[in-house]
Amino acid sequence: MTINNLFEGIPVFVQVVKSRGFGAAAEVLGHSSSHVSKTINKLEGRLGVRLMNRTTRTLALTPEGEAFYQQCLLLMQDAENALNLVNQEDQMPKGELKISCPIGLAHSHLEPILANYLHKYPNVSLELDLSDKHIDLIAEGYDLAIRATAQLQESSLICKKIYATEIITVASKGYIERFGRPYHPRELPQHHCICYSNLKTPGRWLFTHKNGEMFDVTVKQKIRCNNGQMETQMVRSGLGISRLPKFYLKEALEKGELEILFEDFERPEVSVYALYPSRKHLSAKVRRFIDMLSEELT
């Protein structure tokens, strides 16, 4: 392969993967589907490998295609950075910013930050996915994920700690009137509990007494839920006792709808992180958003 055609076909290949199909990519690129297909065939021919398996309905990267795709993303970002060095106006954030964030954190903290960001950088458009699910940032094309966790899993992603909040155990006044108030965590197996199923052990709640003694309690999982916002609504409705980061419960606590249990025990912390694929290839739109998050939440 000569230097003259080194990058030929790469932008088309990247767009096909992002669009998840030849027809959708052709529409974005302003070409015909046949032109896109021929370009991919030529690229595979030059490389001597098959990059993707496709049928009339599905498209999936081969292992070689997945590795090549990740490198192509970096190459295109490097090219964009090089152009930005020439034109200082391009240092201003622009393009689409794709973010994943838990629903409760978005409602309690993110809304004013997003409004301020979009007002300050009008050339940025936003795609916001509000979900507690764990996503593959690179495979699904996200620029950034905001996640609340007591301990991050090992990964190749860059993480920046933005904010910390308490995890508290709560029940509604209606639940307490109906089933009684537990005064010690060891009473929880006799109560209905609403458990966050995204955790590895949702029914195992860890407590620390103020004297430093640590112990865990296996609770009765009356309800398992993978969404903190929905879990908050269920505890407000009196369906059980819940244990969640404070940002989910802020509004209900302020309105006096929930009561905090086990005040004699330490409240563990959960940290909020910004996760993104690479510090080296961080675009202006992502960098400025992370900076704004840090300024507003710390």
C-alpha positions in Angstrom: 0.0 0.0 0.0 1.5 3.3 -1.0 1.3 6.5 1.0 -0.9 8.1 -1.7 -3.8 5.8 -0.9 -3.0 5.2 2.8 -6.2 6.8 4.1 -8.4 6.1 1.1 -11.7 4.5 2.2 -11.2 5.0 6.0 -13.7 7.8 6.5 -16.3 5.8 4.6 -15.5 2.7 6.6 -15.9 4.6 9.9 -19.2 6.1 8.8 -20.5 2.7 7.8 -19.7 1.3 11.3 -21.2 4.4 13.1 -24.4 4.3 10.9 -24.6 0.5 11.2 -25.3 0.0 7.6 -24.3 0.9 4.0 -27.6 2.7 3.2 -27.5 4.9 6.3 -23.9 5.7 5.7 -24.5 6.6 2.1 -27.2 9.0 3.2 -24.9 10.8 5.6 -22.0 10.9 3.1 -24.1 12.0 0.2 -23.1 9.0 -2.0 -25.0 6.0 -3.3 -25.0 2.7 -1.5 -23.2 1.1 -4.3 -20.4 3.6 -4.1 -20.0 3.0 -0.3 -20.0 -0.8 -0.9 -17.3 -0.5 -3.6 -15.2 1.7 -1.4 -15.3 -0.9 1.4 -14.5 -3.7 -1.0 -11.5 -1.8 -2.3 -10.3 -1.1 1.3 -10.6 -4.8 2.2 -8.8 -5.7 -1.0 -5.9 -3.4 -0.2 -5.7 -4.6 3.4 -6.1 -8.3 2.5 -8.6 -8.9 5.3 -12.3 -8.9 5.7 -13.4 -6.0 7.9 -17.1 -6.8 8.3 -19.6 -9.5 7.7 -22.8 -8.2 6.2 -26.1 -9.6 5.1 -29.2 -7.8 3.8 -30.2 -7.1 7.4 -27.1 -7.1 9.6 -23.6 -5.8 9.7 -21.0 -7.0 12.2 -17.3 -6.2 12.4 -14.8 -9.1 12.2 -12.1 -9.2 15.0 -9.7 -7.6 12.4 -12.4 -5.1 11.5 -12.9 -4.1 15.2 -9.2 -3.6 15.8 -8.9 -1.6 12.6 -11.9 0.5 13.4 -10.5 1.6 16.8 -7.3 2.7 15.1 -9.2 4.5 12.4 -11.1 6.5 15.0 -7.8 7.7 16.5 -6.4 8.5 13.0 -9.4 10.7 12.2 -9.2 12.4 15.6 -5.5 13.1 15.0 -6.4 14.6 11.6 -9.0 16.8 13.2 -6.6 17.9 15.8 -4.0 18.8 13.2 -6.6 21.0 11.4 -7.5 22.6 14.6 -3.9 23.7 15.1 -4.1 25.6 11.9 -7.4 27.3 12.6 -7.8 28.6 16.2 -11.5 29.1 15.7 -11.8 25.3 15.5 -10.6 25.1 19.1 -14.1 26.1 20.1 -16.3 23.1 20.8 -18.5 22.1 18.0 -20.3 19.0 16.6 -22.4 16.4 18.4 -21.6 15.6 22.0 -23.0 12.1 23.0 -23.3 11.6 26.7 -24.6 8.7 28.9 -25.8 9.6 32.4 -28.0 8.1 35.2 -31.5 9.6 35.2 -31.4 10.7 38.8 -28.1 12.4 38.6 -29.2 14.2 35.4 -32.3 15.6 37.0 -30.6 16.6 40.3 -27.4 18.0 38.9 -26.9 17.9 35.2 -29.8 20.0 33.8 -28.4 23.4 34.6 -24.9 22.4 33.5 -26.1 21.3 30.1 -28.1 24.5 29.7 -25.1 26.6 30.5 -22.8 24.5 28.3 -25.1 24.7 25.2 -25.6 28.5 25.8 -21.9 29.0 26.0 -21.1 26.7 23.0 -23.9 27.1 20.5 -22.1 25.1 17.8 -22.5 21.9 19.8 -25.5 19.6 19.5 -26.3 17.1 22.2 -27.4 13.5 22.3 -28.2 12.5 25.9 -28.9 8.9 26.9 -30.4 8.8 30.4 -29.9 5.3 31.7 -28.2 3.4 34.6 -27.1 0.6 32.2 -23.4 0.0 31.6 -22.4 0.8 28.1 -19.4 0.3 25.8 -18.4 3.9 25.1 -16.2 3.0 22.1 -18.4 0.5 20.5 -21.6 2.6 20.9 -19.9 5.8 19.9 -20.3 7.8 23.1 -18.0 10.7 23.9 -18.5 10.6 27.6 -20.3 8.6 30.3 -21.1 9.9 33.8 -21.2 7.1 36.3 -21.8 6.9 40.1 -20.0 4.0 41.8 -18.3 3.1 45.0 -15.5 1.3 43.0 -14.8 1.6 39.3 -14.1 -1.6 37.3 -10.8 -2.0 35.6 -10.9 -0.7 32.0 -8.9 1.1 29.4 -11.1 4.2 29.8 -9.8 7.4 31.3 -11.7 8.4 34.5 -11.9 11.7 36.3 -13.6 12.0 39.7 -16.1 14.8 39.6 -18.2 14.6 42.7 -18.9 12.5 45.8 -22.2 11.9 47.6 -23.5 9.7 50.5 -25.3 6.5 50.2 -28.3 6.5 52.6 -30.9 4.0 53.7 -34.5 5.3 53.6 -38.1 4.4 54.0 -41.3 6.3 53.5 -43.4 7.4 56.4 -46.2 5.2 55.1 -44.0 2.1 55.1 -42.8 2.8 58.6 -46.4 3.2 59.8 -47.4 -0.1 58.2 -44.4 -2.3 58.9 -42.5 -0.5 61.7 -39.1 1.2 61.8 -36.0 -0.9 61.9 -33.5 0.5 64.4 -30.5 -1.7 63.5 -29.5 -3.0 60.0 -29.6 -6.6 61.2 -33.4 -6.2 61.4 -33.6 -5.7 57.6 -34.2 -9.4 56.7 -37.6 -9.0 58.4 -38.5 -6.1 56.1 -39.3 -5.6 52.4 -36.2 -4.1 50.6 -35.9 -2.6 47.1 -32.5 -3.5 45.7 -30.5 -2.0 42.9 -29.9 -4.9 40.5 -27.0 -3.3 38.6 -24.8 -4.1 41.6 -22.9 -7.5 41.7 -24.6 -8.4 45.0 -27.7 -6.3 45.2 -29.1 -8.1 48.2 -25.9 -7.7 50.3 -25.8 -4.4 52.1 -22.6 -3.4 53.9 -22.7 -1.2 57.0 -20.0 0.4 59.2 -20.7 1.3 62.8 -19.2 4.5 64.1 -16.7 2.5 66.1 -15.3 1.1 62.8 -17.0 -2.3 63.0 -18.0 -3.5 59.5 -20.6 -6.1 58.7 -22.9 -7.0 55.9 -26.6 -7.9 55.9 -28.4 -10.1 53.4 -31.7 -8.4 52.9 -35.1 -9.7 51.7 -35.2 -8.6 48.0 -38.9 -7.7 47.7 -38.1 -5.8 44.5 -35.1 -5.7 42.2 -34.7 -2.8 39.9 -32.0 -1.6 37.5 -33.0 2.1 37.5 -32.3 4.4 40.5 -35.1 6.8 39.5 -37.7 4.1 39.4 -36.4 2.7 42.7 -36.8 6.1 44.2 -40.4 6.3 43.1 -41.1 2.8 44.6 -39.7 3.7 48.0 -41.7 7.0 48.0 -44.8 4.8 47.4 -44.1 2.8 50.5 -43.2 -0.5 48.8 -40.0 -1.1 50.7 -36.7 0.2 52.2 -34.1 1.3 49.7 -30.4 2.2 49.8 -29.4 4.8 47.2 -27.0 7.7 46.5 -28.4 10.9 48.0 -28.7 12.6 44.6 -31.6 10.3 43.8 -33.4 11.1 47.0 -32.8 14.8 47.4 -36.2 16.0 46.3 -38.1 13.4 48.4 -36.0 14.2 51.5 -36.6 17.9 51.1 -40.3 17.3 50.9 -40.3 15.2 54.0 -41.6 12.1 52.1 -38.7 9.9 53.2 -37.0 9.2 56.5 -33.3 8.3 56.9 -32.7 5.1 58.8 -29.7 4.0 60.9 -28.3 7.5 61.8 -25.9 5.8 64.2 -24.0 4.2 61.3 -21.5 5.8 58.9 -22.8 6.6 55.5 -20.6 5.2 52.7 -19.7 7.4 49.8 -20.3 6.9 46.1 -18.1 8.8 43.7 -19.3 10.3 40.4 -16.9 9.9 37.5 -16.6 11.2 34.0 -15.4 8.3 31.8 -14.0 8.8 28.3 -11.9 6.8 25.8 -8.6 8.7 25.6 -6.9 11.7 27.2 -4.6 12.0 24.2 -7.4 12.4 21.7 -9.8 14.4 23.8 -11.8 16.9 21.6 -12.5 20.4 22.6 -16.2 19.7 23.1 -15.5 16.9 25.6 -12.7 18.7 27.4 -14.7 21.9 27.9 -17.7 19.8 29.2 -15.5 17.9 31.7 -14.1 21.2 32.9 -17.6 22.6 33.4 -18.7 19.5 35.3 -15.7 19.9 37.6 -16.3 23.6 38.2 -20.0 23.2 38.9 -20.0 20.0 41.0 -16.8 20.3 43.1 
